[in-house]
Amino acid sequence: MKIKEGYKIKTIGSDRVVIVQGRIGVDMTKVISFNAMAEWLWNTFAGRDFTEKDVTDLLVRQFAIGEDQAIADTRKWITQLTDAKLLEI
């Protein structure tokens, strides 16, 4: 899978949100807000192919968390990106 191109993370107020770059008439009724870890994952995997296992392995290494927790966090992040149509599967 891969994060779709044309989206950027910007600061609006105190929130970090995903916006579509350069598109007129974009539906702004849906705002995708990221916490620090979700943004870090986005920046880490933007522009390259990755798997669920790649994300899980990175979380285990980076945050020294158990594999079960990393899998749950990975699935939540991927589901949120998929639901927002931000991933190419």
N, C-alpha and C positions, 0 to 999 in steps of 0.2 A: 504494500500500500504506500501511498505518498500523499503528503499534504498538497492540496491544490494550489497552483500558483495564482498570483493576483490578489492575495490577501496579506494584510500587514497588521501588526499589533501596534496600537496607538494608546496613548494616555488620554482619557477624557475624565476630567475631574481627578478623583483619586483611584479610578478604575483603569485596568488594562483591558482593552477590548479589541476584537478582530473587526477590521473594516475591509471593504472591497475597494481596491485601488482603481480610480479612473473610470467608474461606471456611473452613468447618469440614469436616474430613475430606479436606483436600487431600493429594495424594500428594507427600510430601517426599523421595521416593527420588531425584528428579532435582533437582540444584541447578545453577542457571545462574549462573556467576561471570563478572564482567566485569573486563577490564583498564581502564586509564584512558581509552583512546581509545573503546572500546566503550561505556563509560558516558557519555562526552561525546556520542557520536552518539545514544545513547538519549535523553538529556536535550534534545538539539537537535531531534530529530524527534518526540518524544512529543507527542501531541495534534494532530498534523497529518498530512495526506497527503504522501507523498513518493515519488520514483522512485529507481531505481538511479542514474540520472544525477545527481539532486540530491545524493546522498551522495558520489558520485565527485567532482563539481565542488567540493563543500565541502572534501573532503580535499585536493584539489590546491591550492586557495586557502589553506587554513588551515596546512598542513604543508609547502607548497612541494615536494611529491613529484611524480614523473612520473605521467602518466595511467595507464600500464600498472600501476604499483604501486597507485595509487588504485583502479583497477577490481578488482584482485585482493583488496585489503582490503575493499572494498565488498561483493563477492560472498561473501566469507567471513563477514562480519558478518550479511548478510541470510540466508545459509544457516543459520547458527547460530540466529538468531531464528526462522526458518521451522521448523527441526527441533524447536525447543522449543515450537512453536505459540504464539509471541508476536506474530505478525503477522497482520493481516487483509489478504489479498491481493485 
